[in-house]
Amino acid sequence: MGGKAVSAVAGERARDAVAVVFPGMGPTEFGAVAKFMLVDRFARELVAEADDVLGYSLVDRYRDTEGDYSVYAQVAMLVNCLALARWAGEHLTSRADVCAGPSFGGKAAAVRSGALAFSDAVWLTAELARREEAYFATAHRDVVTHSFARVGEDALTEILGELAAAGEWHDVSCQVDHDFHMVSLRESALERFQALLRAKGGLPLYSMRPPLHSAAFAPLRDEIDAEVLGAVRFADPELPVVADQDGSVLRTGAAVRRMLSDGYVRQVRWPCVVATLRDLGVGTVHVCGPDRLFGRVGVTRRNFTVEAVNPRRALRPRRRQVAV
């Protein structure tokens, strides 16, 4: 489940590099980001570009459509993350040495790195959301991805062993921290799984549907790789991208495309990303986007100075410098 990322550089170096990190997607209320999308100049510019690609008002559709992971919510997340990265480049530092994006954040990382054009990313995000919705409407309808904390890797191995012994299918979908994971399993086994977690001192959190990051979803990955990712151009990135599955450093467009494709079938290993960022000399990370997870967990906070770049911060009044 764990594993250390392969060192990207040899030897020790000063940790003064800056990483731009785009968070995975979680539930975000329209009201929490609407003002940012309508007021911030970077967001307005990207919203206008997105509207041209989509052929409708993104803000209007996002406001009027229910669902935490609707097509419009996902495109809005992409837009807001990239707008916040532009805000950070102007108000914090223009420097960026490397980027990463666990799970959904990989799309924004592909754009920020220069591997994917923004207009292509808008189309891609909308089309991926539609394909995912259609796939999970008929396949794996009984599967959820459950997140939980306070369970170390050894304890989790024991718990998953008990599930396997009982004949219950499962797959580890994400390692957020050394004691924070997400596991995909059938909903009928969820109550038993939660009881096993609590018996080990664990804290069950929430379940996501549709599920994500499992080898069981290979048919969806194959369809998306051939029909969606294959329809856009991936250039070699200007900034290296750290892959969320294993912490490898990606320097070609083909590798970035493969990371997005593999995201459907491979586990996210955030501690591996952290290890690689450290090896690359990163001391500060700008977490650009609404984030309740990756920028807040201990493995991130212990290793970096974390700048949370969110809509609330971007809209905060800034003091003007007065000449004397």
N, C-alpha and C positions, 0 to 999 in steps of 0.2 A: 504493500500500500504506500509505503513511504519511499525512501531512496533519496540520495543526495544528487543534486544536479552536477554535471561535469563542469569543472572549472573552465571559464571562458578565457582566462588570461593566466599566464604563469607568474607565480610569485605574488608578493604583497604590493599594493599600491595605495596611494592616498585616496581616501574615500570622499572625494569632492565632486563626483559626477552626479548628475540629476536625471532621474527617470520619470517619464510620464506614464502613469498607470490609469487605465480605464476600467472601472469596476464592472463586475457582473450585474445583471439586471435583477431587480427585485420590485415588489409592488411600490409604485409611486403615484400618489394622487395628483390629478390634473392641477388642482389648486396650488400644489407645492412647487410647480415649475411654470405655471402659465404666465405669471408676471415676468419671469426671466425671459421666456420665449418672445414676449411682446415688447419688452423694454430694452434689454441688453442689445447693443449694436451688433455684436458678433452673432448672437442667436438670431436676430432679425435677418441678417444676411443669409445665414444658412437655411433658415425657414423658407425664405423666398426661393432659394435654389432648390430646396426640396419640393416646394409647391410646383415648380416648373417641371421637375422630373415626374412627379406623381400625377399631375393634372388636376389637383384639387387642393383645398386649404387643409394643410396638415393640422393646424391648431383647431379648426372647426371639427374635423373628424375625430381628433383625439378627445376633445371636450364632449362630444355627443355619443361616444362609443364606450360601452362597459367592457370590463376585462383588463386585468393587470398586464396581460401579455398580448393585447390586440396588435394588429398590424401597425396601427397608428401610434400606440404606446411605444412599440419597439423603434419605429423610425424617430419618434420624438426623443427617445433615450440616446440614440446615435447623435442626433443634432445637438442635444444639450451637452453631451460629453465633449464633443469637438469644439463647441462654442466656448466651453469652460477652459479647454486647453489653450485656446487663443487668448482668453482673458488672462490666464496664468502667464502666458508668454509676454504679455504687455505689462502686467502689474506685479509679477513676482520675479521672474527672470526669463529672458529670451533663450536661455541655454537649455538644451535637451540633448542628452547623450544616448539614450536608449528608451524604448517604450515596451509596454506589456499590457495585456488585457485579458484577464481570466474570463472564460466563458463568453458571454455576450460581448464583453469588452474587446475581444479580439477583432471585431469589425472596425471599431474606432481606432484601434492600434494600427490596423492595416492602412487606414487613411492617414493618420498622423505620421506614420513612417514614410509615406510616399509610395507605398506599394499599390494603393488602390485609389482611384479618383473618387472624390466625394459624390459626384452624381451617380457613379456606378454603385457606390456603397448604399445610397438611398434606395435605388432599384433593388439591389441585392437583399437588403434588409427586409423590404416589403415582400419580396418574392419568397424568401426563406420563411418568413412568418406564415404566409399563405400555405406553403407546402407542408410545414410542420403541423399546422392546424388540420389540414386535410388528412395527413398520415395518421395522426393520433385520434382522429374521429372514428377510425375503424380498427387500428392496430394498438395493442398494449393498453386497452382501455382500463384494465384493472391494475395498472402499474402507477406508482407514485414515487417521487424522490423525496426522502425524508432527511431533514438536517437535525443534527444534535451536537451537543458540546459535553465537555468533561469526561470523555472516554478516550483513553490513550490507545495506541496502536495494538499493544498486547491484549488489552481487554476487548478491543473490537474484534481481534482475530478469534478469541474465544466465543464471543457472541455469534459471529458469522458461522463458526463451526457448529454451534447448536442449531442455527437455522438450516444449514446444509444437512445435518443429521436428521432433521425433521422433514427433509424433502422440499424445503422452501427455496425457490429461486431468489437470487439477490445479486447485486453488482455494486461495488463501491464507485460512486459517480464523482466525488470530489473530496479532496483533502484540503481543508481551509487552513488548519493549523494542526499541530501534533496531537491535539485532543478535540478537534472539531472536524466532523466529516459529514458527508451526505451519502446515503445509500438508497439505491433503487430496489424496490421489491413490490410484490403484489399487495394490494390494499388489504386483502383478507388476512395477511400476516402482520399487519402494522401493529395491532394491539399487542401481540406476542412480542414483537421486536421492541416496542417501547417498554414493556415490562422487563425484558432482559437488560435494556439500557439502564433503567432505574436501579435494578439490582446491582449494577456495577458503579452506582453513583452518578450516572449520566443524566443529562438534561435534554429530553426530547423537545424540539422546537416546532418546526412546521413542515408540512408536506406540500410538494409542488406537483401540479398537474397542468400541462403535460410534463412527463419526466424528462430527464436529460442525461447525456454522457454515459452511454452503455453500449457494449458490443452488440446487444440485442437489436439495436436500431440500425444495423448495417444496411438494410434495404433503403431506408430514408437517406443515409449518407451516400449511397451509390447513385440514387436519383438526383440528389442535390449536386453532387460532384460533376455529373455528366451534363445536367440540364441547366444548372444555375451558375455555379462557379465557373463552368466552362464557357459561359457566355460573356464574361467580362475579362479585361486584361489586368494581369498582375505584373507590375514592374518590380525591378530590384529595389528594395527599400533604401532610402537615404539614411534613415536611422535603423540600427539593428533592432529586431523584435525578439523578445524572449518568449518562447513557446510555453503556453500554460500547461501543456501535458507533461513535459519533462524538463523544462528549464533550458532547453537547447537554444543557441543563438542563431537566428535566422537572418540570412543576408541575401536571399534571392526571392524573387516573386513567386517562383514555384514552391518554395518552402513555406511562404506565408499562406498560399492557397491550400497547401496540404494541412497546415495547422487548422484552418477553418473547417476543412472537410473532416479531419480527424476528431474535431470537437464533438461530433455526434456520437462517436463510438469509443472515445478514450477518456479516461478519468482526468480531471483537473488536479494538478498537484502544486498548489500555491507555495508550500515551503521550498520546492525545487526552484521556483521562479525567484524567491527571495535569496536563495543561496547563490544563484547565478548573478543577480544584481549586485550582491556583495562582491563577488569575484570580479565584476566589471568596475569596481570602485565607486559604486553608488552610495551616497550618504544621505541624499534627500529624495523623496518621492512626492510628486504632485499627483494626488488621486483626484482625477478630473471627472466629476459626475456625481449624481445622487448615490451615496454609498453607505450601506449599513453593515458592511461585512469586511471586505478584504483590507481596507485601510485602517480598520479598527482592531483587528485581532492582534494578539500578543506577538506572533512571529514577525509581523510587520513593524509594530511599534518598538519592539526591542532592537531592531536592526537599523531603522532609519529615522530621520526626522521626517515626519509626515505632514504635508501641507494638504489639508482637506479643501479642495476647490469645488464648491457646490453653489447652487443658485442663490442661496441665502447670503453667502459671503460675497458673491459677485455683485449683488444688489445693495450691499451695505454702503451707506454714504462714506465717501473718502474725504479726508481733510485736505483742504487746499493749502499749498505752500504760499505764504505771504512774503513778498519781497520787502526787505527793510534797508 
